[in-house]
Amino acid sequence: MATAPRPGKSAAADPRAAGDPKDTAQDLAADLALLREDVAKLAAQLQALGEQSVRTAKRAASEKVEQLRAQGEAAMSDLRGNAEELEEQLVARVREKPITSLAMAAGLGYLLALIMRR
């Protein structure tokens, strides 16, 4: 079986054109070695790209977690401030009108007792 000359080479310069099986086997082995090197380089590049993508994703997730934590802390601080303000208002109302506050508490307790009993 005759082989075609490599691109850019004449048939006389290509050892495979002469039909020497030893040279053809050596050329194939060399080509295979080059192909293995190329595949190894490609695998290393893909691995590096994957590692970089993982680092980027971890960094983005870390930043998002920190942002959400800060938002949660701000919301808790706001709620705490609102609760303290409501408590102060309630204490002020009870001091202003203690009998009315006591009557409202008793009425609310009675309604809750009725609801819970059923």
N, C-alpha and C positions, 0 to 999 in steps of 0.2 A: 504494500500500500504506500503510495507516494504521498508525501506531505507538502503542503503549500509553503512557499517561503514566507518568512515573517515580513510584516509590512516595513517598507523602507530598506529591505535588503534584497540583493539579487539572488537568483537561484544558485549561483556558483558560490556565493559567500555564505549561504545557509547550510550548515552541516547536515541538517535533516533532509535537505534536498538530495544529498548524495545517497541517502538510504542507509547510513551506518546506524544500526540499532543501538550501539553503545552510546554514541553521541546523542541520539534522540532520547534515550533513557536519562542521560545526564541533564539534558535540557529540561526534560519534564520534572526531574527531581529539583532542579534549580527553580523552575517556575513554581513548583509546589511549595518550596521553602519560602519564596517571596510571597506567595499567597497566604501562607501561614503567618508570616510576619505582619502582613497587611491586616489579616483578621485579628491578630493579637492587638495591634495598634487600635483598630476600630473598637474592639471590646474594652480596651483601657479608656478610650475616649468616651464611650457610652457609660462606663462605670463612673468616670469623673463627672460627666453631665448629670447622671442620676444622683450622685452625692451632693452636687451643687444644688440640684432641685430640692433635695431633702433638707439641706441647710436653709435654703430660702423659705421653704414651707414652715420649718420649725421656727425661724425668726419671725415670720408673719404671724404664726399662731401665738407665739410668745407676746408679741406686741398687742395682739387682739385681746389676749387674756389680761394683760396689764391695763389696757384701756377699759375693759369691762369691769375689772376690779375697782378702778378709780371711779367709774360711774356708779357702781354699787355702793362704794363708801360715801360718795356725794349724796346719793339718794337716802342712805341711812342717816346721814347727818341732817338732811332736810326733815326727814320724818321725826327724828329725835327732837329737833327744834320745834316742829309743829306740835308734838305731843306735850312738850314742856309748856308751850304757849296755851294750849287747851287746858292743861292742868291749872295753870295760873288763873285763867278766866273762870274755871269752875270754882276754885277756892275763893276768888273774889265774889262770885255770885252767892255762894253759901254764906259768906260773911255779911253780905249786904242783906240777904233775906233768908235767915236760917229756918224760920217756920215753913215758908213756902218750899224750900229745898227739902226739908224733912218730909213734908206731905207728898211731894213729887216722888221721892225715893220710896216711900211706903206704897204709893199707888203703883209704881213700876214693879215693885216686889210682888204685890198682889197679882198683877197681870201676868207676870212671869210664872208665878205659882199655879195660876189657872191653866196656863198653856202647857206647863210641864206635867200637870196632873193628867191630862187627857192623853 
